Amino acid sequence: MGPFFTMCVASPIAFLLWSFRNSDKRMDQLHVEENIRQSDFHMLEQWATTNEKGESLQVAAIYQLLPYLKGEFGFRYIRPSMEIFRSLLESWRLTAEEKSALYKKLRPFAFEAVEDIFRPDYIRAIQTILIQEIGNFNDSVNNRYHLKNFNLQCIEFEHETNLSGINFQCSVFEAANFSSCIWLLQISGVLF
């Protein structure tokens, strides 16, 4: 009876020790994974915002930011990802020649794309992501990320892109193509 009694008394204590150790190991593993994710995010941020190692690395980094932007790794990465996109879009401007050609070709509120405007690959990548994923962006409060103050010049929205419920206040849409979008929003403070 001695070994059976010892086993009955020791088993719950051993289980509690194992459970505590297991939960502690799980927490350590979560911390390691979060540190790796944060390190990856900072590396992608650096590659996306600099063009020193080549434009293809910059474009690849921009596309790899998409899961962070969609909140797949937690809501805390959404805003920094959007700010990276916002700053990259803001850094690109049309040249004086392109603006001159643009104003000669466009009628007021025609929203036609001007094909001879050069868009760098990283701008095309960001615009492609925004067009394809615009309905999938989340913020923890409104479930739709607002694109306030975005420089969306020369963007060409795809067929039936749903722009409803998105705040474009003070965004720039110079030479943007909206010909096939679903419009269910009020435009206020938008610069065309």
C-alpha positions as CSV (number, residue, x, y, z in Angstrom):
1,M,0.0,0.0,0.0
2,G,3.0,2.3,0.5
3,P,3.9,2.8,-3.2
4,F,0.2,3.3,-4.2
5,F,-0.3,5.9,-1.4
6,T,2.9,7.7,-2.4
7,M,1.8,7.8,-6.1
8,C,-1.7,9.1,-5.2
9,V,-0.2,11.9,-3.1
10,A,2.7,12.8,-5.4
11,S,0.8,12.7,-8.7
12,P,-1.3,15.9,-8.1
13,I,1.8,17.7,-6.9
14,A,3.8,16.5,-10.0
15,F,0.9,17.5,-12.2
16,L,0.8,21.0,-10.7
17,L,4.6,21.4,-11.1
18,W,4.4,20.2,-14.7
19,S,1.5,22.5,-15.5
20,F,3.2,25.5,-14.0
21,R,6.4,24.7,-15.9
22,N,4.5,24.1,-19.1
23,S,2.6,27.5,-18.9
24,D,5.9,29.2,-18.1
25,K,7.5,27.6,-21.2
26,R,4.5,28.6,-23.3
27,M,4.8,32.2,-22.2
28,D,8.5,32.2,-23.0
29,Q,7.7,30.8,-26.4
30,L,5.1,33.5,-27.0
31,H,7.7,36.2,-26.0
32,V,10.3,34.7,-28.4
33,E,7.8,34.6,-31.2
34,E,6.7,38.2,-30.5
35,N,10.3,39.4,-30.4
36,I,11.0,37.6,-33.8
37,R,7.8,39.2,-35.3
38,Q,8.8,42.6,-34.1
39,S,12.3,42.2,-35.4
40,D,10.9,41.0,-38.8
41,F,8.6,44.0,-38.9
42,H,11.5,46.5,-38.2
43,M,13.6,44.8,-40.9
44,L,10.7,45.0,-43.4
45,E,10.1,48.6,-42.4
46,Q,13.8,49.4,-43.1
47,W,13.7,47.7,-46.5
48,A,10.4,49.2,-47.5
49,T,11.5,52.8,-46.7
50,T,15.0,52.7,-48.3
51,N,15.9,51.9,-51.8
52,E,19.7,51.4,-51.2
53,K,19.7,47.7,-51.8
54,G,17.5,47.8,-54.9
55,E,14.0,48.6,-55.8
56,S,13.0,44.9,-56.0
57,L,13.9,44.4,-52.3
58,Q,11.8,47.5,-51.5
59,V,8.8,46.2,-53.4
60,A,9.1,42.8,-51.8
61,A,9.2,44.3,-48.4
62,I,6.1,46.4,-49.2
63,Y,4.2,43.2,-50.1
64,Q,5.5,41.4,-47.0
65,L,4.0,44.2,-44.9
66,L,0.5,43.3,-46.0
67,P,-0.2,40.7,-43.2
68,Y,0.9,43.4,-40.7
69,L,-1.3,45.9,-42.3
70,K,-4.3,43.6,-42.2
71,G,-3.8,42.9,-38.5
72,E,-2.9,39.3,-38.9
73,F,-0.1,39.7,-36.3
74,G,-2.0,41.9,-34.0
75,F,-3.6,45.3,-34.1
76,R,-0.5,47.1,-32.9
77,Y,1.2,46.7,-36.4
78,I,-1.7,48.2,-38.4
79,R,-1.0,51.9,-37.8
80,P,2.8,51.7,-38.3
81,S,2.2,49.8,-41.5
82,M,-0.2,52.4,-42.8
83,E,2.2,55.1,-41.8
84,I,4.9,53.5,-43.8
85,F,2.6,53.4,-46.8
86,R,1.5,56.9,-46.2
87,S,5.0,58.3,-46.0
88,L,6.1,56.4,-49.1
89,L,3.2,57.7,-51.1
90,E,3.8,61.2,-49.8
91,S,7.4,61.2,-50.8
92,W,6.5,60.7,-54.5
93,R,5.5,63.7,-56.5
94,L,4.7,64.3,-60.1
95,T,7.3,66.2,-62.0
96,A,6.5,69.6,-63.5
97,E,6.4,68.1,-67.0
98,E,4.0,65.3,-65.9
99,K,1.7,67.9,-64.2
100,S,1.7,70.0,-67.3
101,A,0.9,67.0,-69.5
102,L,-1.8,66.0,-67.0
103,Y,-3.6,69.3,-67.0
104,K,-3.5,69.4,-70.8
105,K,-5.0,65.9,-71.2
106,L,-7.6,65.9,-68.4
107,R,-11.0,67.5,-68.5
108,P,-12.3,68.7,-65.2
109,F,-13.6,65.7,-63.1
110,A,-12.9,63.2,-65.9
111,F,-10.7,61.0,-63.7
112,E,-8.9,59.5,-66.6
113,A,-5.5,57.9,-66.0
114,V,-2.5,59.5,-67.8
115,E,-0.4,56.6,-69.1
116,D,2.8,58.6,-69.7
117,I,3.2,59.4,-66.0
118,F,6.1,57.4,-64.5
119,R,5.2,55.7,-61.3
120,P,8.1,54.0,-59.5
121,D,7.6,50.3,-58.7
122,Y,7.2,50.8,-55.0
123,I,4.3,53.3,-55.7
124,R,2.7,50.7,-58.0
125,A,3.1,48.1,-55.3
126,I,1.4,50.2,-52.6
127,Q,-1.4,51.3,-55.0
128,T,-2.0,47.6,-56.0
129,I,-2.2,46.6,-52.3
130,L,-4.6,49.5,-51.5
131,I,-6.8,48.6,-54.5
132,Q,-7.0,44.9,-53.9
133,E,-7.2,44.9,-50.1
134,I,-9.1,48.2,-49.4
135,G,-12.1,46.3,-48.0
136,N,-9.9,44.0,-45.8
137,F,-8.1,46.6,-43.7
138,N,-9.1,46.8,-40.1
139,D,-8.7,49.2,-37.3
140,S,-9.7,48.0,-33.9
141,V,-12.5,50.6,-33.6
142,N,-14.2,51.1,-37.0
143,N,-13.3,47.9,-38.9
144,R,-12.4,50.0,-41.9
145,Y,-9.1,51.9,-42.0
146,H,-9.5,55.5,-42.9
147,L,-7.3,56.8,-45.7
148,K,-7.2,60.4,-44.5
149,N,-4.3,62.5,-45.9
150,F,-3.2,59.8,-48.4
151,N,-1.5,60.8,-51.6
152,L,-3.3,58.6,-54.1
153,Q,-2.3,60.5,-57.2
154,C,-2.4,58.4,-60.4
155,I,-4.1,55.4,-58.7
156,E,-6.3,53.3,-61.0
157,F,-9.0,51.6,-59.0
158,E,-10.1,48.2,-60.3
159,H,-13.5,47.2,-61.5
160,E,-16.2,47.8,-58.9
161,T,-13.8,48.7,-56.0
162,N,-16.0,49.4,-53.1
163,L,-15.0,52.7,-51.5
164,S,-18.0,52.9,-49.2
165,G,-17.4,53.8,-45.6
166,I,-13.8,55.0,-46.1
167,N,-12.7,58.4,-45.0
168,F,-10.6,60.0,-47.8
169,Q,-10.6,63.5,-46.1
170,C,-7.7,65.6,-47.4
171,S,-6.5,62.9,-49.7
172,V,-4.9,63.8,-53.0
173,F,-6.4,62.1,-56.1
174,E,-4.6,63.9,-58.9
175,A,-5.0,61.8,-62.2
176,A,-6.8,59.0,-60.3
177,N,-9.1,56.7,-62.2
178,F,-12.4,56.1,-60.5
179,S,-14.4,55.0,-63.6
180,S,-15.4,51.6,-62.3
181,C,-15.8,52.2,-58.5
182,I,-18.8,51.8,-56.4
183,W,-19.4,55.2,-54.8
184,L,-21.3,55.2,-51.5
185,L,-19.4,57.9,-49.7
186,Q,-19.5,61.7,-49.3
187,I,-16.5,63.5,-50.5
188,S,-15.4,66.3,-48.3
189,G,-12.0,67.9,-48.2
190,V,-10.7,65.7,-51.0
191,L,-8.2,67.2,-53.4
192,F,-8.5,66.3,-57.1
